[in-house]
Every structure is written in structure tokens, then in C-alpha cells.
Amino acid sequence: MSERKTWHVNGFIGVLFILALAAVAVVYTFVMGHPVIGIALFVVDLFLLSSITVIQPNQSNVVTFFGKYMGTVREGGFWLVTPLSNRRKVSLRVRNFNSVKLKVNDIDGNPIEIAAVIVFRVVDTAKALFDVENYEQFVEIQSETALRHVASKYPYDNLDGGGYSLRGNTEEVAAELAKELQSRLSVAGVEVIEARLTHLAYSTEIASAMLQRQQASAIISAREKIVEGAVGMVQTAIAQLEKDGLHLDEERKAAMINNLMVAIVSDRSAQPVVNAGSIY
């Protein structure tokens, strides 16, 4: 079922018509002596009064007539619609849904806590009311389901730097979450405007262990950078000495490289040592 427009007339014109019809009913009843016609016109007037409705901005009225979907009025204002019809209000305003913190296993099997905020709005009122039982509850359940599915496809953190991770690629993960949500919520006539992660952390039972792992990885990465820089500095120093005419044999080069590497890589200040002898 898809949304369509329904018959509706400006409410002020409708009120004028109702008043005019009431005046004609009074004339037929009390002036012309035809009470049956007058009563019939009064009954029609009551039916027309039941069709007056007021719609607020960014809201809509879904009109059904004895179980049949007649259409939707989206324009805000004072309207006269189908008499004896049932009208249900559906908000067209942008809304957001904050999911609860979910405990999910990432692709590596690590338990994590994750939550998201979903920004959405209704774009098809007929689908929202008639294709699902309760579209607001449907949005909540499907949002949590999609969040679990997306979170289980990626690791929490990619320490080797290859591929996507939940912590390192939040934009890409949010885009995939929004895409999956849209495919799930289209049946309810809902448009997903934005989906963002609001909470991401390791579960409490492994948080301390994972923190130690991250610290160890950070130390290893820092050491690799230091060693890489130290090797470059040693190579530059030896090349500069040979360029200045100081030629070293292999043993002296090895001793010099050893001393420079120890001085540069060590996390403590180098202590000067006076060499009173010779390496030979």
C-alpha cells in the first residue's frame, strides 16, 4: 500500500456551507412547513460537522472510511474531509531514536558495548500505519538488529592497520549502518536521515586486558619508529665521516654503529665512557 492524496476542502468554506445548509433547514422546518426535509438537512449538517479537522504543521491525517483507506491530508490548516471518516494523525517531523547500550561480539569474538542514534522521519503514512503493526516500535527493534549485525562484521580496533574497524572508521561504519537501516525500514515508509555511533567500548570483563594490549601495541609501534630513525642517523653519520676522508675498517664501523644505536635507542641518557685502551 502506498500513500495517496484524499479529497479535502478548505474548512472555512465548509463552515460557510454548513451554516447555509442549517439556515435552509430552518426555513424548510419553520417557515415552509416541511419538517421532514428540514430534519434531513439537519442530519446532513451533522455529518458534515463530523468531517471538520485541524492539521498542525508537519503533521498529517490518514483518512479511512469504514475500513477503506481514502488517502492522506499532508497540508496543515483547517479542512473539511470525507464525512463519517476515521482520521489518524501521523507526525512528519524529524525524530531521533537513541538505542540502549548493546553487548555484541565483534568479528574477532571480543565482547563490546555499542549504541547509536538514528534520525528518521515518516515519508509514506499509509505504509507506516497499515504495513506494520507499530512503526515506532518497528524502528526501535530494527535499529538494534541492524546495529548488532554491522558491529559483528568489523573488529573493534585494527591494530595491524589493514581494513576497517569500528573505532578507526566511524564514518564508514555509520554510512553502512544507515544503508542497512534504510533497507529494513522502507517497508514501514520511514526514511533514515542519519545514523551515528554514540557509544563504543570494550565490555568491562575484558576492558583492562584490551587496554594493556593497546598500550603494548603503542610501545612496539613507537620503538619501531625509533629504530627506523636511529638506523637512518647511523647511516648518515658513517657516510658523512667517509665523505670527510675518515675511512673506517669493518670492525671500527661495527663498534661505532653499536655505540650510536645504544645511545639513540636507549630510553635512558647515555653515560660517557673513557676508552683508555684500543679495540685491537
C-alpha positions in Angstrom: 0.0 0.0 0.0 1.3 3.5 -0.9 0.2 6.9 0.2 -2.1 9.0 -1.9 -4.0 12.3 -1.5 -7.6 12.3 -0.4 -10.5 14.7 -1.1 -10.4 17.8 1.2 -11.9 21.3 1.1 -10.9 24.5 2.8 -12.5 24.3 6.3 -13.8 27.9 6.3 -15.6 27.4 3.0 -17.0 24.2 4.5 -18.2 26.0 7.7 -20.0 28.6 5.5 -21.7 25.8 3.5 -22.7 24.1 6.8 -24.2 27.4 8.2 -26.0 28.0 4.9 -27.4 24.5 4.9 -28.5 24.9 8.5 -30.3 28.1 7.6 -32.1 26.3 4.7 -33.1 23.6 7.1 -34.6 26.2 9.5 -36.6 27.8 6.6 -38.0 24.4 5.5 -38.9 23.4 9.0 -40.4 26.6 10.5 -41.3 28.8 7.5 -42.3 26.5 4.7 -43.8 23.8 6.9 -41.7 20.9 5.6 -40.2 19.4 8.8 -39.1 16.2 7.2 -36.9 18.0 4.7 -35.6 20.3 7.4 -34.7 17.3 9.7 -33.0 15.6 6.8 -30.9 18.7 6.1 -30.0 19.0 9.8 -28.8 15.3 9.7 -26.7 16.1 6.7 -25.3 19.1 8.6 -24.3 16.9 11.5 -22.5 14.5 9.1 -20.6 17.5 7.6 -19.7 18.8 11.1 -18.0 15.4 11.8 -15.7 15.9 8.8 -14.1 19.1 10.1 -10.4 18.6 11.1 -7.4 20.8 12.1 -3.9 19.7 11.0 -0.8 21.1 12.6 2.3 22.0 10.5 4.4 18.9 9.7 1.6 16.5 10.6 -0.8 14.5 8.5 -4.2 12.9 8.8 -4.7 9.5 7.4 -8.4 9.2 6.4 -10.2 5.8 6.4 -13.9 5.3 5.6 -15.5 2.2 7.1 -12.2 0.3 6.9 -11.2 1.6 3.4 -8.1 3.8 3.1 -9.2 7.0 1.4 -6.0 8.9 1.4 -3.8 11.3 3.4 -4.0 15.1 4.0 -0.5 16.5 4.5 -1.2 20.2 4.3 -1.5 22.0 7.6 -4.6 24.0 8.3 -8.4 23.9 8.7 -10.0 21.3 6.4 -13.3 19.5 5.5 -12.7 15.9 4.7 -14.9 12.8 4.0 -17.8 12.7 6.4 -18.1 9.9 8.9 -14.5 9.0 8.3 -11.8 8.0 10.8 -8.7 10.2 10.9 -5.4 9.2 12.5 -2.6 11.7 13.0 0.9 10.8 11.8 3.8 13.1 12.5 6.0 14.1 9.6 8.6 15.7 11.7 12.2 14.6 12.0 12.7 12.4 15.1 15.6 10.5 16.6 15.9 7.3 18.5 18.7 6.6 21.0 19.4 2.9 21.2 20.3 1.3 24.5 23.9 0.0 25.1 24.1 -3.3 23.4 26.6 -6.0 24.2 27.8 -7.5 20.9 30.8 -9.7 19.8 32.9 -8.1 17.1 34.3 -10.2 14.3 37.2 -11.3 16.5 34.8 -12.6 19.2 35.6 -9.8 21.6 32.6 -8.6 23.6 32.0 -4.9 23.1 29.4 -2.3 24.2 27.9 -0.2 21.4 25.0 2.3 21.0 23.8 4.5 18.2 21.4 7.4 17.5 19.0 7.1 14.5 17.5 10.2 12.9 14.4 9.4 10.8 11.0 10.6 9.6 7.9 9.2 8.0 7.7 9.7 4.2 4.8 7.3 3.5 2.0 7.5 6.0 0.0 4.6 4.5 2.9 2.1 4.9 3.6 3.4 8.4 0.1 2.7 9.6 -1.1 -0.3 7.6 2.0 -2.3 6.6 3.5 -2.7 10.1 1.8 -3.1 13.5 3.5 -0.2 15.2 6.0 1.8 13.1 7.7 3.5 16.1 8.4 0.1 17.8 9.4 -1.3 14.5 12.0 1.4 14.0 13.4 0.7 17.5 13.7 -3.1 17.0 15.1 -2.9 13.5 17.6 -0.3 14.6 19.0 -2.5 17.3 19.0 -5.5 15.0 20.9 -3.6 12.3 23.4 -2.2 14.8 24.2 -5.7 16.1 24.7 -7.0 12.5 27.0 -4.2 11.5 29.0 -4.3 14.7 29.6 -8.1 14.3 31.2 -7.5 10.8 34.2 -5.5 12.0 36.9 -5.7 14.7 36.8 -3.1 17.5 40.3 -1.9 16.6 42.5 -2.9 13.8 46.0 -3.0 15.3 47.8 -4.0 12.1 46.3 -1.1 10.2 44.6 -3.1 7.4 40.9 -3.0 6.8 38.1 -1.1 8.6 37.5 -1.1 12.3 34.6 0.2 14.5 36.9 2.6 16.3 39.1 3.8 13.4 36.4 4.1 10.7 33.4 5.6 12.3 32.2 7.4 9.2 32.3 4.3 7.1 30.6 2.2 9.8 27.9 4.9 10.2 27.2 5.0 6.4 26.8 1.2 6.3 24.5 1.3 9.3 22.3 3.9 7.7 22.2 2.0 4.4 21.2 -1.3 6.2 18.6 0.5 8.3 17.1 2.1 5.2 16.7 -1.3 3.5 15.0 -2.6 6.7 12.7 0.4 7.3 11.5 1.0 3.8 8.6 -1.4 4.4 7.3 1.0 7.1 7.5 4.1 5.0 10.4 5.5 7.0 13.4 7.5 5.7 16.7 7.2 7.6 18.4 10.6 7.6 21.4 9.8 9.7 22.8 7.1 11.9 25.7 7.7 14.2 27.5 5.7 16.9 27.2 7.3 20.3 29.0 4.7 22.5 31.7 2.3 21.7 33.8 0.4 24.3 35.1 -3.0 25.3 33.0 -4.8 27.8 34.0 -4.5 31.4 35.2 -8.1 31.7 38.0 -7.6 29.1 38.5 -3.8 29.2 41.6 -3.9 31.3 43.2 -6.7 29.2 42.5 -4.9 26.0 43.9 -1.7 27.4 47.2 -3.4 28.2 47.2 -4.8 24.7 46.7 -1.4 23.2 49.5 0.1 25.4 51.8 -2.7 24.3 51.0 -2.2 20.6 51.6 1.6 21.0 55.0 0.9 22.7 56.0 -1.5 19.9 55.0 1.0 17.2 56.9 3.7 18.9 60.0 1.5 19.2 59.8 0.6 15.5 59.8 4.3 14.6 62.8 5.0 16.9 64.8 2.1 15.5 64.0 3.2 11.9 65.2 6.7 12.7 68.3 5.5 14.5 69.4 3.3 11.6 69.0 6.3 9.3 71.0 8.5 11.6 73.8 6.0 11.9 74.0 5.5 8.1 74.1 9.3 7.6 76.9 9.6 10.2 79.1 7.0 8.7 78.5 8.3 5.2 79.4 11.8 6.3 82.6 10.6 8.0 83.7 8.7 4.9 82.9 11.8 2.8 85.2 13.9 5.0 88.0 11.5 4.4 87.9 9.4 7.5 87.9 5.7 6.4 86.9 3.1 9.0 87.5 -0.6 8.7 84.6 -3.0 9.3 85.5 -3.6 13.0 85.6 0.1 13.8 82.3 0.6 11.8 80.7 -2.1 13.9 81.9 -0.6 17.2 80.7 2.9 16.1 77.3 1.5 14.9 76.9 -0.3 18.2 77.7 2.8 20.3 75.4 5.1 18.3 72.5 2.6 18.3 72.7 2.1 22.0 72.8 5.9 22.6 69.9 6.7 20.3 67.6 3.8 21.0 68.1 3.6 24.8 65.3 5.2 26.8 67.9 6.5 29.3 70.5 9.1 28.9 73.8 7.9 27.6 76.7 7.7 30.1 80.1 8.8 28.7 82.8 6.1 28.9 86.5 7.0 28.5 88.3 4.3 26.5 91.8 4.1 27.8 92.8 1.2 25.5 92.3 0.1 22.0 89.9 -2.2 20.2 92.9 -4.0 18.6 
